[in-house]
Amino acid sequence: ICAAALVAREGALSPELCKAIWQGRRRPRGHLFPQSLMAHAGFVEAGAFRYARVVRIAVRPERQGTGLGTEFIETLSQHYSSLGMDCLCTSFGASEPLMRFWQGGGFSMARLGVKPEASTGEIAAMMVKSLSNQAISFVENLHRRFVMNMKIEHALNIRELSTPPSLEQ
């Protein structure tokens, strides 16, 4: 085994549950990505999409940097697309190498946390890649809003850290 991933299926939530999450009245387990987009970013429509979230990914150390991880992500994209998923997504500690890795796989920024996570010491980043035609404009809107929010936060000096160049791509 050269690479492995743990992937969770999320989303495909009822309109009633989406509204309750968006209003802050419900927090069902197992739907990190759509819940965060609904509750924190205001995208109530996020719950209707079907997500395959890469929870963990590992590549043998001697194979890292060879393109195997990016190839593996492309294989996961094709697999979950064939299963009818709308998006492949991930959440991780926003370090520059990890950001470059996910962007190299065609992922766009959707959200950035506010403070460092206890587990990684990094600010949480959420990235997404559309797998279906229905999700293309949704993912574009997520990223567009992310870039706009980052520009506003920087103009208002809300964030202590400057945005790494890779965040705005």
C-alpha positions as CSV (number, residue, x, y, z in Angstrom):
1,I,0.0,0.0,0.0
2,C,1.4,3.3,-1.1
3,A,-1.5,5.6,-0.2
4,A,-4.7,5.4,1.8
5,A,-7.6,7.7,2.6
6,L,-10.5,7.8,5.0
7,V,-13.5,9.4,3.3
8,A,-16.8,10.3,4.9
9,R,-20.1,10.8,3.0
10,E,-21.9,13.9,4.0
11,G,-24.8,16.1,2.9
12,A,-28.0,15.2,1.0
13,L,-30.0,16.7,3.9
14,S,-33.7,17.5,3.9
15,P,-34.7,21.1,3.3
16,E,-36.2,21.2,6.8
17,L,-32.9,20.1,8.4
18,C,-31.0,22.5,6.3
19,K,-33.1,25.4,7.5
20,A,-32.7,24.3,11.1
21,I,-28.9,24.1,10.8
22,W,-28.8,27.4,9.0
23,Q,-30.9,29.0,11.8
24,G,-28.5,27.4,14.5
25,R,-31.2,25.1,15.9
26,R,-29.7,21.8,14.9
27,R,-26.2,20.3,14.7
28,P,-26.5,16.7,13.4
29,R,-23.4,14.5,13.6
30,G,-21.4,13.5,10.6
31,H,-21.9,16.5,8.3
32,L,-19.0,18.8,9.0
33,F,-18.6,20.3,5.6
34,P,-22.2,21.2,4.8
35,Q,-23.0,22.2,8.4
36,S,-20.1,24.6,8.4
37,L,-21.1,26.2,5.1
38,M,-24.7,26.6,6.3
39,A,-24.1,27.7,9.9
40,H,-20.9,29.9,9.5
41,A,-21.0,31.0,5.9
42,G,-24.8,31.3,5.3
43,F,-25.0,28.9,2.4
44,V,-28.3,27.2,3.3
45,E,-28.2,25.4,-0.1
46,A,-25.0,23.6,0.9
47,G,-26.9,20.8,2.7
48,A,-28.6,19.6,-0.4
49,F,-25.3,18.6,-2.1
50,R,-23.7,15.2,-1.7
51,Y,-20.1,15.4,-0.4
52,A,-17.2,12.9,-0.1
53,R,-15.0,14.5,2.6
54,V,-11.4,13.3,2.8
55,V,-11.0,13.1,6.5
56,R,-7.4,11.7,6.4
57,I,-5.0,10.9,3.6
58,A,-1.6,9.3,3.8
59,V,1.2,8.6,1.3
60,R,4.2,6.5,2.2
61,P,7.0,8.9,3.1
62,E,9.3,7.7,0.3
63,R,6.6,8.3,-2.2
64,Q,5.7,11.8,-1.1
65,G,6.5,14.6,-3.5
66,T,6.3,12.2,-6.5
67,G,2.8,13.1,-7.6
68,L,1.3,9.9,-6.2
69,G,-0.9,11.9,-3.7
70,T,-2.3,14.1,-6.5
71,E,-2.9,11.1,-8.7
72,F,-4.7,9.4,-5.7
73,I,-6.9,12.5,-5.2
74,E,-7.8,12.3,-9.0
75,T,-8.7,8.6,-8.6
76,L,-10.9,9.5,-5.6
77,S,-12.6,12.3,-7.6
78,Q,-13.4,9.9,-10.4
79,H,-14.7,7.2,-8.0
80,Y,-16.9,9.5,-6.1
81,S,-18.2,11.2,-9.2
82,S,-19.2,7.8,-10.6
83,L,-21.2,7.3,-7.3
84,G,-23.1,10.5,-7.9
85,M,-21.4,12.7,-5.3
86,D,-21.4,16.4,-6.1
87,C,-18.2,17.5,-4.3
88,L,-15.0,16.1,-3.0
89,C,-13.9,18.2,0.0
90,T,-11.5,18.3,2.9
91,S,-10.7,20.2,6.1
92,F,-7.2,20.5,7.5
93,G,-4.7,22.7,9.3
94,A,-3.8,25.4,6.8
95,S,-0.1,25.0,6.2
96,E,1.5,26.2,2.9
97,P,2.5,22.7,1.8
98,L,-1.0,21.2,2.4
99,M,-2.6,24.2,0.7
100,R,-0.4,23.6,-2.4
101,F,-1.2,19.9,-2.4
102,W,-5.0,20.4,-2.3
103,Q,-4.9,23.2,-4.9
104,G,-2.7,21.0,-7.1
105,G,-5.7,18.5,-7.0
106,G,-8.1,21.2,-8.3
107,F,-9.6,22.2,-4.9
108,S,-10.7,25.8,-4.1
109,M,-10.9,27.5,-0.7
110,A,-14.3,27.6,0.8
111,R,-13.7,28.6,4.4
112,L,-10.9,29.5,6.7
113,G,-11.2,29.3,10.5
114,V,-10.6,32.2,12.8
115,K,-8.2,30.7,15.4
116,P,-5.7,27.9,15.5
117,E,-7.0,24.4,16.1
118,A,-5.8,22.6,19.2
119,S,-5.0,19.5,17.3
120,T,-2.7,21.1,14.7
121,G,-1.9,24.6,15.9
122,E,-3.0,25.8,12.5
123,I,-6.1,27.6,11.3
124,A,-8.6,25.2,9.8
125,A,-9.0,25.4,6.0
126,M,-11.9,23.9,4.1
127,M,-11.4,23.2,0.4
128,V,-13.8,21.8,-2.2
129,K,-13.8,20.4,-5.7
130,S,-16.9,20.1,-7.8
131,L,-17.6,16.6,-9.2
132,S,-21.0,17.2,-10.8
133,N,-22.4,19.8,-13.2
134,Q,-24.9,20.9,-10.5
135,A,-22.1,21.8,-8.1
136,I,-19.9,23.9,-10.4
137,S,-21.5,27.3,-9.9
138,F,-22.0,26.5,-6.1
139,V,-18.3,25.8,-5.7
140,E,-17.4,28.9,-7.7
141,N,-19.7,31.0,-5.5
142,L,-18.1,29.5,-2.3
143,H,-14.7,30.5,-3.5
144,R,-15.8,33.9,-4.7
145,R,-17.3,34.7,-1.3
146,F,-14.2,33.4,0.4
147,V,-11.9,35.7,-1.6
148,M,-14.2,38.7,-1.0
149,N,-14.4,38.0,2.8
150,M,-10.6,37.6,3.0
151,K,-10.1,41.0,1.3
152,I,-12.6,42.6,3.7
153,E,-10.9,41.0,6.7
154,H,-7.5,42.2,5.6
155,A,-8.8,45.8,4.9
156,L,-10.3,45.9,8.4
157,N,-7.2,44.3,10.0
158,I,-9.3,41.5,11.4
159,R,-6.8,38.7,10.7
160,E,-3.4,38.8,12.5
161,L,-1.8,36.7,9.8
162,S,-1.4,37.9,6.2
163,T,-3.0,35.7,3.6
164,P,-0.6,33.2,2.0
165,P,-0.7,33.9,-1.7
166,S,-2.1,30.4,-2.3
167,L,-5.4,31.3,-0.5
168,E,-6.6,33.6,-3.2
169,Q,-6.1,31.3,-6.2
